[in-house]
């Protein structure tokens, strides 16, 4: 490395703070509203974050759906980084169906209290691919819904590099498969990552365009 001997060499370093957009909010307890949770304005504890993914050079969110994330406020990358994943998801309108599902399954506390997890978060459009009658039936069956939602959660944080060709155990106990490179990744050969490497206070989130179904579901 060269030492630059210019007195006024100014280096402008732009560090994009990656923040959450992930899993959902609210629990079966009417008082357990993720959107009502208050996050400390202080800097959120840094998770064992994929921001140090040297092998790809990717240290911020990527993907076409990231463009729709607000630039400021609680729903922005920087704003949501202060909240645990379920609460952070409640600030993203594109994840409102997921938020409803997490509420019905009573998983808000589970997701918010977990540490260093990865969440594959389906968008509203992903849920819309499921026939309405089938979706209504799923949302009304807490046991089945819990299986589907926990299949979207891996118990450790995953970097984009790890998604290039991977097999990971989920909280539902079944495995999911990932493949891809650069800014294009798929999960189980069918669901595409549309906004990836999003950070929350306790999770890394990959927003996907198709709901993942566990093998036993």
Backbone as CSV, one residue per row, in Angstrom:
resi,resn,N_x,N_y,N_z,CA_x,CA_y,CA_z,C_x,C_y,C_z
1,UNK,0.843,-1.189,0.000,0.000,0.000,0.000,0.878,1.238,0.000
2,UNK,0.504,2.217,-0.811,1.303,3.427,-0.930,0.822,4.467,0.056
3,UNK,1.780,5.140,0.638,1.443,6.240,1.539,1.463,7.512,0.728
4,UNK,0.368,8.203,0.682,0.272,9.406,-0.139,0.680,10.596,0.697
5,UNK,1.772,11.263,0.225,2.327,12.360,1.008,1.723,13.703,0.633
6,UNK,0.518,13.781,0.268,-0.083,15.067,-0.004,-0.780,15.536,1.248
7,UNK,-0.514,16.782,1.658,-1.059,17.290,2.922,-2.562,17.276,2.909
8,UNK,-3.143,17.550,1.792,-4.584,17.717,1.793,-5.299,16.611,1.046
9,UNK,-4.777,15.437,1.143,-5.462,14.329,0.478,-6.754,14.036,1.242
10,UNK,-7.874,14.173,0.614,-9.135,13.951,1.308,-9.773,12.683,0.763
11,UNK,-10.111,11.849,1.681,-10.723,10.598,1.239,-12.170,10.593,1.706
12,UNK,-13.082,10.552,0.778,-14.482,10.548,1.180,-14.993,9.116,1.185
13,UNK,-15.275,8.669,2.350,-15.706,7.270,2.475,-17.214,7.218,2.705
14,UNK,-17.930,6.612,1.829,-19.363,6.523,1.950,-19.739,5.151,2.488
15,UNK,-20.120,5.092,3.737,-20.451,3.781,4.294,-21.959,3.626,4.339
16,UNK,-22.513,2.809,3.493,-23.953,2.628,3.480,-24.371,1.751,4.643
17,UNK,-25.244,2.245,5.476,-25.673,1.472,6.638,-26.808,0.562,6.183
18,UNK,-26.610,-0.699,6.317,-27.575,-1.647,5.820,-28.588,-1.991,6.877
19,UNK,-29.783,-1.863,6.490,-30.730,-2.100,7.541,-31.862,-2.961,7.082
20,UNK,-32.799,-3.153,8.017,-33.648,-4.297,7.859,-34.816,-4.046,6.959
21,UNK,-35.491,-4.980,6.656,-36.675,-4.918,5.876,-37.338,-6.235,5.993
22,UNK,-37.058,-6.918,6.971,-37.362,-8.291,6.968,-38.570,-8.674,7.719
23,UNK,-38.549,-9.823,8.164,-39.697,-10.508,8.654,-40.614,-9.637,9.440
24,UNK,-41.617,-10.117,9.804,-42.798,-9.419,10.123,-43.063,-9.071,11.552
25,UNK,-44.251,-8.533,11.776,-44.471,-8.022,13.099,-45.810,-8.434,13.647
26,UNK,-46.082,-8.045,14.880,-47.313,-8.316,15.566,-47.466,-9.756,15.984
27,UNK,-48.031,-9.965,17.147,-48.224,-11.342,17.587,-49.676,-11.565,17.917
28,UNK,-50.019,-12.810,18.233,-51.408,-13.109,18.526,-51.905,-12.306,19.713
29,UNK,-51.055,-11.927,20.565,-51.420,-11.069,21.685,-51.682,-9.686,21.144
30,UNK,-52.862,-9.142,21.348,-53.187,-7.847,20.768,-52.247,-6.766,21.231
31,UNK,-51.593,-7.000,22.351,-50.660,-5.990,22.847,-49.317,-6.120,22.152
32,UNK,-49.092,-7.264,21.484,-47.784,-7.525,20.880,-47.760,-6.992,19.467
33,UNK,-47.793,-5.690,19.351,-47.747,-5.080,18.026,-46.337,-4.674,17.719
34,UNK,-45.760,-5.311,16.693,-44.361,-5.028,16.382,-44.183,-3.590,15.987
35,UNK,-45.170,-3.050,15.272,-45.020,-1.676,14.831,-45.060,-0.725,16.008
36,UNK,-45.600,-1.195,17.135,-45.675,-0.325,18.295,-44.431,-0.387,19.148
37,UNK,-43.531,-1.309,18.810,-42.325,-1.410,19.620,-41.466,-0.183,19.433
38,UNK,-40.861,0.262,20.470,-39.987,1.428,20.362,-38.550,0.984,20.391
39,UNK,-37.807,1.405,19.395,-36.401,1.031,19.335,-35.568,2.185,19.839
40,UNK,-34.534,1.857,20.520,-33.652,2.886,21.040,-33.010,3.661,19.914
41,UNK,-33.001,4.989,19.973,-32.388,5.789,18.928,-30.884,5.598,18.898
42,UNK,-30.363,4.979,19.934,-28.917,4.754,19.944,-28.564,3.743,18.876
43,UNK,-27.315,3.702,18.526,-26.834,2.795,17.487,-27.163,1.369,17.882
44,UNK,-27.770,0.619,16.936,-28.114,-0.764,17.219,-26.851,-1.599,17.315
45,UNK,-26.871,-2.617,18.174,-25.698,-3.469,18.271,-25.431,-4.127,16.938
46,UNK,-24.197,-4.058,16.498,-23.863,-4.592,15.189,-23.911,-6.101,15.217
47,UNK,-24.763,-6.710,14.328,-24.792,-8.152,14.278,-23.535,-8.680,13.617
48,UNK,-23.319,-9.995,13.722,-22.184,-10.571,13.008,-22.536,-10.461,11.555
49,UNK,-22.307,-9.315,11.008,-22.903,-8.901,9.757,-22.141,-9.331,8.523
50,UNK,-22.942,-9.617,7.424,-22.336,-9.962,6.177,-21.695,-8.768,5.519
51,UNK,-21.685,-7.615,6.176,-21.086,-6.448,5.552,-19.600,-6.652,5.329
52,UNK,-19.043,-7.654,5.949,-17.633,-7.914,5.741,-17.430,-9.046,4.746
53,UNK,-18.293,-9.124,3.765,-18.194,-10.181,2.774,-17.152,-9.799,1.738
54,UNK,-15.892,-9.976,2.077,-14.807,-9.540,1.225,-14.784,-10.258,-0.110
55,UNK,-15.267,-11.490,-0.129,-15.159,-12.255,-1.348,-16.046,-11.718,-2.453
56,UNK,-17.127,-11.016,-2.116,-17.981,-10.453,-3.145,-17.839,-8.941,-3.218
57,UNK,-17.330,-8.331,-2.181,-17.232,-6.885,-2.150,-18.586,-6.248,-1.891
58,UNK,-19.604,-7.060,-1.603,-20.943,-6.560,-1.404,-21.176,-6.277,0.067
59,UNK,-21.379,-5.019,0.403,-21.559,-4.708,1.812,-22.802,-3.869,2.029
60,UNK,-23.734,-3.907,1.093,-24.976,-3.169,1.247,-26.085,-3.904,0.520
61,UNK,-27.327,-3.512,0.744,-28.442,-4.196,0.093,-28.322,-4.143,-1.434
62,UNK,-28.823,-5.188,-2.085,-28.768,-5.242,-3.546,-30.053,-5.876,-4.072
63,UNK,-30.377,-5.546,-5.317,-31.558,-6.133,-5.942,-32.565,-5.076,-6.341
64,UNK,-33.401,-5.368,-7.342,-34.345,-4.377,-7.882,-35.352,-3.835,-6.875
65,UNK,-35.799,-4.670,-5.938,-36.816,-4.218,-4.978,-36.254,-3.248,-3.949
66,UNK,-34.933,-3.169,-3.828,-34.335,-2.245,-2.854,-34.625,-0.788,-3.218
67,UNK,-34.887,-0.528,-4.509,-35.136,0.843,-4.952,-36.417,1.423,-4.348
68,UNK,-37.334,0.563,-3.932,-38.606,1.048,-3.391,-38.544,1.334,-1.892
69,UNK,-37.423,1.040,-1.274,-37.278,1.293,0.165,-37.128,2.795,0.397
70,UNK,-37.884,3.362,1.344,-37.778,4.800,1.611,-36.345,5.206,1.943
71,UNK,-35.996,6.430,1.565,-34.642,6.928,1.834,-34.477,7.385,3.283
72,UNK,-35.582,7.768,3.902,-35.511,8.273,5.279,-36.632,7.676,6.124
73,UNK,-36.492,7.817,7.428,-37.550,7.390,8.332,-37.400,5.957,8.810
74,UNK,-38.405,5.502,9.562,-38.353,4.178,10.177,-38.290,3.065,9.151
75,UNK,-38.858,3.306,7.956,-38.870,2.276,6.926,-37.645,2.265,6.042
76,UNK,-36.715,3.183,6.258,-35.490,3.220,5.459,-34.512,2.170,5.960
77,UNK,-33.485,1.890,5.154,-32.479,0.923,5.588,-31.855,1.344,6.921
78,UNK,-31.503,2.620,7.017,-30.843,3.070,8.250,-31.813,3.085,9.424
79,UNK,-33.057,3.430,9.177,-34.042,3.466,10.260,-34.367,2.077,10.776
80,UNK,-34.525,1.132,9.856,-34.917,-0.207,10.274,-33.779,-0.983,10.913
81,UNK,-32.575,-0.551,10.681,-31.427,-1.245,11.287,-31.473,-1.168,12.796
82,UNK,-32.232,-0.220,13.313,-32.292,-0.053,14.768,-33.284,-1.019,15.413
83,UNK,-34.123,-1.650,14.614,-35.173,-2.519,15.153,-34.861,-3.995,14.937
84,UNK,-35.365,-4.855,15.821,-35.271,-6.288,15.557,-36.146,-6.631,14.348
85,UNK,-35.912,-7.789,13.769,-36.415,-8.083,12.437,-37.939,-8.005,12.284
86,UNK,-38.700,-8.528,13.235,-40.157,-8.491,13.094,-40.675,-7.062,13.127
87,UNK,-40.134,-6.266,14.036,-40.535,-4.863,14.119,-40.124,-4.114,12.859
88,UNK,-38.931,-4.372,12.375,-38.443,-3.707,11.173,-39.343,-3.998,9.981
89,UNK,-39.815,-5.236,9.870,-40.669,-5.612,8.747,-41.985,-4.843,8.755
90,UNK,-42.444,-4.495,9.949,-43.722,-3.789,10.053,-43.667,-2.395,9.446
91,UNK,-42.464,-1.881,9.202,-42.316,-0.559,8.593,-42.249,-0.631,7.071
92,UNK,-42.300,-1.838,6.513,-42.189,-2.005,5.070,-43.529,-2.433,4.481
93,UNK,-44.210,-1.567,3.735,-45.526,-1.896,3.180,-45.513,-3.129,2.282
94,UNK,-44.394,-3.421,1.637,-44.310,-4.568,0.737,-44.320,-5.897,1.481
95,UNK,-44.196,-5.845,2.817,-44.189,-7.064,3.620,-45.412,-7.171,4.526
96,UNK,-46.473,-6.448,4.209,-47.633,-6.403,5.106,-48.326,-7.757,5.255
97,UNK,-48.377,-8.558,4.182,-48.988,-9.883,4.313,-48.150,-10.768,5.223
98,UNK,-46.841,-10.675,5.071,-45.944,-11.430,5.946,-46.127,-10.997,7.401
99,UNK,-46.267,-9.712,7.606,-46.486,-9.192,8.960,-47.761,-9.792,9.547
100,UNK,-48.813,-9.834,8.736,-50.073,-10.429,9.195,-49.883,-11.897,9.547
101,UNK,-49.141,-12.618,8.694,-48.912,-14.043,8.931,-48.125,-14.269,10.217
102,UNK,-47.091,-13.479,10.430,-46.286,-13.628,11.644,-47.130,-13.329,12.877
103,UNK,-47.998,-12.348,12.764,-48.895,-12.022,13.878,-49.807,-13.205,14.193
104,UNK,-50.398,-13.804,13.159,-51.321,-14.914,13.368,-50.616,-16.138,13.955
105,UNK,-49.346,-16.313,13.575,-48.596,-17.463,14.081,-48.015,-17.212,15.472
106,UNK,-48.077,-15.966,15.945,-47.540,-15.644,17.269,-46.025,-15.726,17.328
107,UNK,-45.357,-15.342,16.229,-43.906,-15.480,16.147,-43.133,-14.168,16.342
108,UNK,-43.814,-13.117,16.693,-43.137,-11.829,16.835,-41.996,-11.898,17.846
109,UNK,-42.294,-12.367,19.040,-41.263,-12.428,20.075,-40.137,-13.375,19.685
110,UNK,-40.502,-14.501,19.067,-39.490,-15.472,18.641,-38.494,-14.829,17.696
111,UNK,-39.000,-14.091,16.725,-38.125,-13.467,15.736,-37.361,-12.283,16.318
112,UNK,-38.036,-11.488,17.103,-37.379,-10.307,17.663,-36.313,-10.647,18.699
113,UNK,-36.474,-11.758,19.385,-35.530,-12.115,20.440,-34.396,-13.014,19.967
114,UNK,-34.521,-13.551,18.759,-33.455,-14.399,18.221,-32.242,-13.536,17.903
115,UNK,-31.077,-14.163,17.856,-29.847,-13.428,17.557,-29.154,-14.025,16.332
116,UNK,-28.645,-13.134,15.488,-27.822,-13.536,14.344,-28.503,-14.581,13.459
117,UNK,-29.710,-14.270,13.019,-30.449,-15.173,12.150,-30.524,-14.599,10.735
118,UNK,-30.958,-15.443,9.810,-31.229,-14.998,8.440,-32.691,-15.266,8.143
119,UNK,-33.368,-14.286,7.576,-34.785,-14.420,7.236,-34.959,-14.224,5.736
120,UNK,-35.627,-15.178,5.101,-36.025,-15.032,3.705,-37.468,-14.556,3.737
121,UNK,-37.686,-13.291,3.412,-38.976,-12.638,3.633,-39.768,-12.489,2.344
122,UNK,-40.881,-13.221,2.193,-41.695,-13.105,0.978,-42.452,-11.782,0.921
123,UNK,-42.516,-11.205,-0.262,-43.253,-9.963,-0.467,-44.757,-10.238,-0.530
124,UNK,-45.539,-9.174,-0.551,-46.982,-9.319,-0.741,-47.276,-10.033,-2.062
125,UNK,-46.521,-9.693,-3.111,-46.725,-10.323,-4.416,-46.423,-11.820,-4.355
126,UNK,-45.480,-12.194,-3.499,-45.167,-13.622,-3.337,-46.372,-14.361,-2.756
127,UNK,-46.982,-13.787,-1.743,-48.168,-14.419,-1.159,-49.338,-14.413,-2.144
128,UNK,-49.395,-13.398,-3.004,-50.489,-13.299,-3.974,-50.434,-14.409,-5.016
129,UNK,-49.293,-15.062,-5.149,-49.181,-16.185,-6.094,-49.936,-17.419,-5.591
130,UNK,-50.199,-17.459,-4.291,-50.948,-18.576,-3.709,-52.438,-18.325,-3.923
131,UNK,-53.173,-19.294,-4.458,-54.628,-19.099,-4.626,-55.264,-18.618,-3.329
132,UNK,-56.174,-17.667,-3.436,-56.738,-17.027,-2.253,-57.325,-18.027,-1.256
133,UNK,-58.047,-19.019,-1.749,-58.650,-20.001,-0.840,-57.577,-20.748,-0.063
134,UNK,-56.485,-21.094,-0.744,-55.394,-21.807,-0.086,-54.679,-20.916,0.926
135,UNK,-54.487,-19.641,0.551,-53.833,-18.710,1.462,-54.690,-18.470,2.699
136,UNK,-55.986,-18.287,2.502,-56.882,-18.082,3.643,-56.854,-19.288,4.574
137,UNK,-56.802,-20.479,3.984,-56.754,-21.700,4.795,-55.446,-21.768,5.586
138,UNK,-54.345,-21.392,4.933,-53.050,-21.404,5.612,-53.028,-20.415,6.768
139,UNK,-53.527,-19.215,6.529,-53.521,-18.190,7.569,-54.405,-18.562,8.752
140,UNK,-55.385,-19.433,8.507,-56.296,-19.833,9.584,-55.780,-21.045,10.368
141,UNK,-54.719,-21.680,9.874,-54.164,-22.878,10.512,-52.828,-22.514,11.153
142,UNK,-52.854,-22.243,12.432,-51.659,-21.742,13.111,-50.485,-22.719,13.031
143,UNK,-50.741,-24.001,13.171,-49.662,-24.988,13.135,-49.003,-25.033,11.753
144,UNK,-49.818,-25.081,10.717,-49.287,-25.125,9.350,-48.575,-23.821,9.011
145,UNK,-49.152,-22.709,9.448,-48.554,-21.401,9.182,-47.194,-21.275,9.863
146,UNK,-47.101,-21.766,11.084,-45.833,-21.722,11.810,-44.762,-22.525,11.080
147,UNK,-45.142,-23.700,10.551,-44.188,-24.520,9.801,-43.670,-23.764,8.578
148,UNK,-44.573,-23.125,7.847,-44.175,-22.403,6.637,-43.275,-21.215,6.988
149,UNK,-43.648,-20.445,7.993,-42.873,-19.254,8.340,-41.496,-19.607,8.905
150,UNK,-41.419,-20.616,9.764,-40.123,-20.973,10.331,-39.211,-21.622,9.287
151,UNK,-39.801,-22.106,8.196,-38.993,-22.629,7.087,-38.241,-21.505,6.371
152,UNK,-38.652,-20.280,6.594,-38.004,-19.117,5.992,-36.878,-18.549,6.857
153,UNK,-36.578,-19.204,7.974,-35.600,-18.668,8.921,-34.452,-19.658,9.128
154,UNK,-33.229,-19.172,8.957,-32.023,-19.959,9.214,-31.387,-19.431,10.493
155,UNK,-30.899,-20.327,11.331,-30.418,-19.940,12.660,-29.050,-19.287,12.709
156,UNK,-28.540,-18.827,11.598,-27.283,-18.066,11.588,-27.334,-17.078,10.433
157,UNK,-26.471,-16.067,10.492,-26.474,-15.067,9.431,-25.683,-15.557,8.229
158,UNK,-26.249,-15.344,7.046,-25.638,-15.807,5.810,-25.225,-14.628,4.938
159,UNK,-24.031,-14.701,4.397,-23.539,-13.669,3.480,-23.948,-14.029,2.059
160,UNK,-23.930,-13.061,1.148,-24.212,-13.382,-0.251,-23.296,-14.484,-0.786
161,UNK,-22.052,-14.461,-0.393,-21.109,-15.490,-0.855,-21.582,-16.881,-0.458
162,UNK,-22.118,-17.003,0.748,-22.583,-18.305,1.210,-23.810,-18.793,0.451
163,UNK,-24.535,-17.866,-0.167,-25.729,-18.246,-0.924,-25.393,-18.800,-2.308
164,UNK,-24.140,-18.665,-2.749,-23.782,-19.069,-4.107,-24.094,-20.537,-4.370
165,UNK,-23.871,-21.371,-3.401,-24.250,-22.774,-3.504,-24.297,-23.318,-2.098
166,UNK,-25.504,-23.331,-1.522,-25.591,-23.708,-0.123,-26.819,-24.531,0.217
167,UNK,-26.720,-25.241,1.327,-27.828,-25.998,1.890,-27.855,-25.672,3.376
168,UNK,-28.988,-25.162,3.868,-29.028,-24.648,5.232,-30.222,-25.191,6.018
169,UNK,-29.966,-25.531,7.267,-31.041,-25.978,8.156,-31.886,-24.778,8.565
170,UNK,-33.182,-24.950,8.541,-34.096,-23.884,8.943,-34.638,-24.167,10.344
171,UNK,-35.310,-23.184,10.918,-35.917,-23.384,12.227,-37.047,-24.415,12.173
172,UNK,-37.548,-24.672,10.972,-38.613,-25.658,10.795,-38.046,-27.082,10.752
173,UNK,-36.684,-27.186,10.723,-35.943,-28.447,10.751,-35.680,-29.037,9.370
174,UNK,-36.317,-28.499,8.336,-36.017,-28.946,6.975,-34.949,-28.032,6.392
175,UNK,-34.317,-28.478,5.305,-33.287,-27.672,4.664,-33.838,-26.905,3.473
176,UNK,-33.229,-25.744,3.197,-33.511,-25.024,1.957,-32.193,-24.893,1.199
177,UNK,-32.300,-24.732,-0.109,-31.126,-24.675,-0.974,-31.028,-23.301,-1.622
178,UNK,-29.817,-22.791,-1.750,-29.612,-21.511,-2.418,-28.568,-21.659,-3.516
179,UNK,-28.650,-20.786,-4.521,-27.677,-20.798,-5.610,-27.650,-19.420,-6.243
180,UNK,-26.544,-19.111,-6.936,-26.448,-17.835,-7.635,-25.078,-17.216,-7.480
181,UNK,-24.975,-15.949,-7.889,-23.725,-15.199,-7.763,-24.016,-13.728,-8.016
182,UNK,-23.042,-12.882,-7.666,-23.196,-11.453,-7.917,-24.394,-10.883,-7.206
183,UNK,-25.404,-10.449,-7.974,-26.627,-9.895,-7.391,-27.842,-10.741,-7.743
184,UNK,-27.631,-11.966,-8.220,-28.746,-12.830,-8.613,-28.686,-14.150,-7.851
185,UNK,-29.684,-14.372,-6.999,-29.723,-15.589,-6.192,-31.132,-16.166,-6.192
186,UNK,-31.208,-17.486,-6.100,-32.493,-18.163,-5.981,-32.488,-19.049,-4.746
187,UNK,-33.676,-19.304,-4.227,-33.849,-20.203,-3.094,-34.751,-21.337,-3.551
188,UNK,-34.300,-22.564,-3.353,-35.037,-23.753,-3.793,-35.372,-23.714,-5.291
189,UNK,-34.489,-23.124,-6.061,-34.602,-23.079,-7.528,-35.821,-22.328,-8.050
190,UNK,-36.604,-21.734,-7.170,-37.843,-21.114,-7.652,-38.058,-19.689,-7.158
191,UNK,-37.614,-19.408,-5.960,-37.843,-18.085,-5.372,-36.607,-17.206,-5.558
192,UNK,-36.795,-16.043,-6.159,-35.672,-15.147,-6.434,-35.514,-14.099,-5.333
193,UNK,-34.262,-13.802,-4.992,-33.979,-12.724,-4.050,-34.131,-11.404,-4.795
194,UNK,-35.057,-10.543,-4.341,-35.305,-9.276,-5.020,-34.708,-8.086,-4.275
195,UNK,-34.346,-8.284,-3.017,-33.611,-7.272,-2.254,-32.873,-8.026,-1.157
196,UNK,-31.555,-8.118,-1.294,-30.796,-8.969,-0.384,-29.794,-8.228,0.472
197,UNK,-29.288,-8.941,1.479,-28.274,-8.408,2.377,-28.755,-7.185,3.154
198,UNK,-30.003,-7.225,3.557,-30.600,-6.147,4.345,-30.361,-6.445,5.826
199,UNK,-29.892,-5.473,6.556,-29.559,-5.681,7.964,-30.610,-5.116,8.911
200,UNK,-30.911,-5.889,9.944,-31.714,-5.397,11.059,-30.854,-5.532,12.311
201,UNK,-31.424,-5.188,13.455,-30.643,-5.241,14.692,-30.232,-6.661,15.057
202,UNK,-30.971,-7.653,14.591,-30.646,-9.029,14.985,-30.647,-10.029,13.832
203,UNK,-30.769,-9.539,12.594,-30.881,-10.482,11.478,-30.387,-9.886,10.169
204,UNK,-30.079,-10.803,9.242,-29.850,-10.428,7.847,-31.065,-10.899,7.066
205,UNK,-31.581,-10.056,6.201,-32.817,-10.366,5.482,-32.576,-10.426,3.976
206,UNK,-33.178,-11.441,3.367,-33.214,-11.545,1.906,-34.682,-11.592,1.510
207,UNK,-35.151,-10.537,0.863,-36.550,-10.467,0.448,-36.711,-11.265,-0.837
208,UNK,-37.713,-12.159,-0.868,-37.888,-13.082,-1.985,-39.254,-12.920,-2.643
209,UNK,-39.368,-13.391,-3.906,-40.580,-13.165,-4.677,-41.548,-14.352,-4.695
210,UNK,-41.214,-15.402,-3.948,-42.083,-16.586,-3.894,-42.030,-17.174,-2.487
211,UNK,-43.175,-17.559,-1.972,-43.239,-18.170,-0.646,-42.600,-19.551,-0.710
212,UNK,-41.741,-19.866,0.274,-41.060,-21.155,0.325,-41.919,-22.152,1.105
213,UNK,-42.104,-23.325,0.534,-42.907,-24.339,1.206,-42.016,-25.487,1.664
214,UNK,-42.055,-25.830,2.948,-41.227,-26.943,3.429,-41.665,-28.248,2.770
215,UNK,-40.747,-29.187,2.584,-41.067,-30.444,1.917,-42.264,-31.177,2.505
216,UNK,-42.420,-31.091,3.831,-43.500,-31.828,4.483,-44.831,-31.097,4.438
217,UNK,-44.795,-29.823,3.973,-46.046,-29.037,4.021,-46.979,-29.428,2.904
